[in-house]
Amino acid sequence: LAPESCTQIPVDVRLCLPQQYLPKQLLNPQQMQPSSPARRQPVSPQQAELLGSTLFLLRNGLSEAIERELARGDSGLRMSQVQVLLRLGNHDSLTAGELARAIGHDPGALTRLVDQLVKNQLVERHPHETDRRALRIALTARGRDTYRMLYGLRMQVMERMLQDFDEDERYRVMDFLQRMLQGLQAHPPSSG
C-alpha cells in the first residue's frame, strides 16, 4: 500500500489504510456511540495495570520486531531514527517542536537525532515559511526511499501481528484504540 493513500482521521493519528477499509466511525467520530454512562464502571486497579502492561509490551514487541527486520538489512538505522522517518513520511515537513511532540522526544535529543539523519542525507532542514526562528524538517529523496522501505517493513510486521484476527476483530481493535486516544485527548492530565 502506497504511503500516499494514507487517510487522515480527525484524531492526530494517520492510519495507512485505504478509506474503504476504515470503519465509518473513524472517519466521522461524531457517529461513534460511546457506551451509556449508566453502564460505565470505574476502571479497577487490576484492569488498569493489565491494560497498561499489555500496551507497553505491545509497543516494545512491535519495536523489537521492526528492529529485528532492520538488522537483517544494512540500513544501520535505530528505532528512534525509524520513528522520525515514519512520522516525516506522513507529512510534507514538520517543525522540530512538532516532530519532538509526535515521537515523544525532548527537543535536545531530537536535534542530535536530526543531525545524524541530515549527515546520512535522509532529512534536510528548510527555513520556516513564516517564522524566521524556526526550521522545517523534511525527507530527502533518499529519505523518501528509506521511508517506503520502512513503511513496507512495518506493514509486514503488522500483518504478522494481526494475521489471526478476522476483519471484524481488526476493526474492533482499531475502534478501541482510537477511543482510548480520544479519551486521552479529551481528558488531558492536569498540571500541577
matplotlib code that plots the C-alpha trace (Angstrom):
import matplotlib.pyplot as plt

x = [0.0, 1.5, 2.0, 0.2, -3.0, -2.9, -6.1, -6.0, -8.6, -9.8, -7.6, -4.0, -3.1, -2.7, -3.9, -2.3, -5.3, -7.4, -10.5, -12.8, -11.2, -11.7, -14.8, -17.1, -16.8, -13.1, -13.8, -16.6, -16.1, -19.5, -21.1, -19.3, -21.6, -19.9, -21.4, -24.0, -22.8, -25.1, -23.2, -19.7, -17.9, -14.8, -11.6, -10.2, -6.5, -6.1, -7.7, -5.5, -2.4, -3.2, -4.1, -1.1, 1.3, -0.2, 0.1, 3.7, 4.6, 2.8, 4.7, 8.0, 7.3, 6.4, 9.6, 11.7, 10.1, 10.9, 14.4, 14.9, 13.8, 16.1, 19.0, 18.6, 19.4, 22.2, 20.2, 22.1, 19.0, 18.0, 14.4, 14.4, 15.5, 12.9, 10.2, 11.4, 11.4, 8.0, 6.5, 8.0, 6.8, 3.3, 3.8, 5.4, 7.5, 7.4, 9.0, 11.4, 8.8, 6.0, 8.3, 9.5, 5.9, 4.9, 7.6, 7.8, 11.4, 12.8, 14.0, 17.7, 17.6, 15.7, 18.3, 21.0, 18.8, 18.0, 21.7, 22.5, 19.8, 21.0, 24.5, 23.1, 21.3, 17.9, 16.4, 17.0, 16.2, 14.4, 13.6, 10.0, 7.7, 6.5, 8.8, 12.4, 13.5, 12.1, 13.1, 11.1, 12.4, 11.6, 12.7, 15.2, 14.8, 16.9, 14.8, 11.6, 13.1, 14.0, 10.6, 8.9, 11.2, 10.3, 6.7, 6.7, 8.6, 6.2, 3.2, 4.8, 5.2, 1.6, 0.3, 2.0, 0.8, -2.9, -2.9, -5.1, -7.7, -10.7, -11.7, -14.4, -11.9, -9.4, -12.0, -12.9, -9.3, -8.9, -12.1, -11.0, -7.5, -9.0, -11.4, -8.6, -6.7, -9.7, -10.1, -6.6, -7.1, -10.5, -9.2, -5.5, -3.7, -3.9, -0.7, 0.3]
y = [0.0, 3.3, 5.8, 8.4, 6.6, 7.1, 8.6, 11.4, 10.8, 13.5, 12.3, 13.3, 9.8, 8.8, 5.3, 4.0, 2.2, 3.0, 4.8, 2.0, -0.2, 2.2, 2.0, 4.9, 5.9, 6.6, 8.9, 10.7, 10.5, 12.2, 8.9, 6.9, 5.7, 5.5, 3.2, 4.9, 6.5, 4.2, 1.1, 2.5, 1.3, 2.7, 1.1, -1.3, -1.2, -4.7, -3.6, -0.5, -2.5, -5.2, -2.8, -0.6, -3.6, -5.1, -1.8, -1.4, -5.0, -4.5, -1.3, -2.8, -6.0, -4.1, -2.0, -5.2, -6.9, -3.9, -3.7, -7.5, -6.9, -3.9, -6.0, -8.3, -5.5, -3.0, 0.2, 0.9, 2.7, 2.7, 2.7, 6.4, 7.2, 5.0, 6.9, 10.2, 8.8, 7.2, 10.4, 12.6, 10.3, 11.1, 14.8, 17.2, 18.6, 19.3, 21.8, 20.4, 21.0, 19.2, 16.3, 16.1, 16.0, 13.5, 11.0, 11.8, 13.1, 16.2, 18.9, 18.4, 14.7, 15.4, 17.9, 15.3, 12.7, 15.0, 16.0, 12.3, 11.9, 15.1, 13.7, 10.4, 12.5, 11.2, 14.5, 18.2, 21.4, 24.3, 27.8, 28.1, 30.0, 32.5, 32.1, 33.1, 31.5, 28.0, 25.4, 22.7, 19.2, 17.1, 13.9, 14.0, 11.8, 9.2, 9.6, 9.0, 5.8, 4.7, 5.7, 3.4, 0.6, 1.2, 1.5, -1.9, -3.4, -2.1, -3.4, -6.8, -6.8, -5.6, -8.2, -10.9, -9.5, -9.4, -12.5, -14.4, -11.6, -11.6, -8.3, -7.6, -8.1, -5.8, -3.0, -3.5, -3.3, -0.1, 1.3, 0.6, 2.1, 5.2, 5.7, 5.3, 8.0, 10.2, 9.7, 10.9, 13.9, 14.8, 14.5, 15.6, 15.3, 18.3, 20.2, 21.0]
z = [0.0, -1.0, 1.8, -0.3, 0.2, 4.0, 5.4, 8.0, 10.6, 13.0, 15.8, 15.4, 14.1, 10.5, 9.6, 6.5, 5.1, 2.0, 3.1, 2.1, 4.7, 7.6, 9.8, 9.1, 12.8, 12.5, 9.6, 11.5, 15.2, 15.8, 14.7, 17.5, 20.1, 23.4, 26.0, 28.1, 31.3, 33.3, 32.0, 32.6, 35.7, 37.2, 36.0, 38.6, 39.5, 38.1, 34.8, 34.6, 35.4, 32.9, 30.1, 30.8, 30.9, 27.7, 25.8, 27.0, 25.9, 22.6, 21.9, 22.8, 20.9, 17.8, 18.1, 18.6, 15.6, 13.4, 14.8, 14.0, 10.5, 10.2, 11.5, 8.5, 6.1, 6.1, 6.9, 10.1, 11.5, 15.1, 16.2, 17.2, 13.7, 12.2, 14.3, 12.8, 9.2, 9.6, 11.1, 8.4, 5.7, 6.7, 6.3, 3.9, 6.7, 10.4, 12.7, 15.3, 18.0, 16.1, 15.4, 19.1, 20.3, 17.7, 18.7, 22.4, 22.4, 24.1, 21.7, 22.6, 21.8, 18.7, 17.5, 17.8, 16.1, 13.2, 12.9, 12.3, 9.7, 7.9, 7.9, 6.4, 3.8, 4.9, 6.0, 5.4, 7.2, 5.5, 6.7, 8.1, 5.8, 8.4, 11.5, 10.9, 14.1, 13.2, 10.7, 9.0, 8.7, 5.6, 4.0, 1.1, -1.9, -0.2, 2.9, 1.0, -0.5, 3.1, 4.3, 1.7, 2.8, 6.4, 5.7, 3.9, 6.7, 9.3, 7.3, 7.2, 10.9, 11.4, 9.1, 11.1, 14.3, 13.1, 11.0, 13.4, 13.7, 11.3, 9.7, 12.3, 15.1, 13.5, 13.3, 16.9, 18.0, 15.9, 17.4, 21.0, 20.5, 18.8, 21.7, 24.1, 22.2, 22.2, 25.9, 26.5, 24.3, 25.8, 29.4, 29.5, 32.8, 35.0, 35.5, 39.0]

ax = plt.figure().add_subplot(projection="3d")
ax.plot(x, y, z, "-o")
ax.set_aspect("equal")
plt.show()
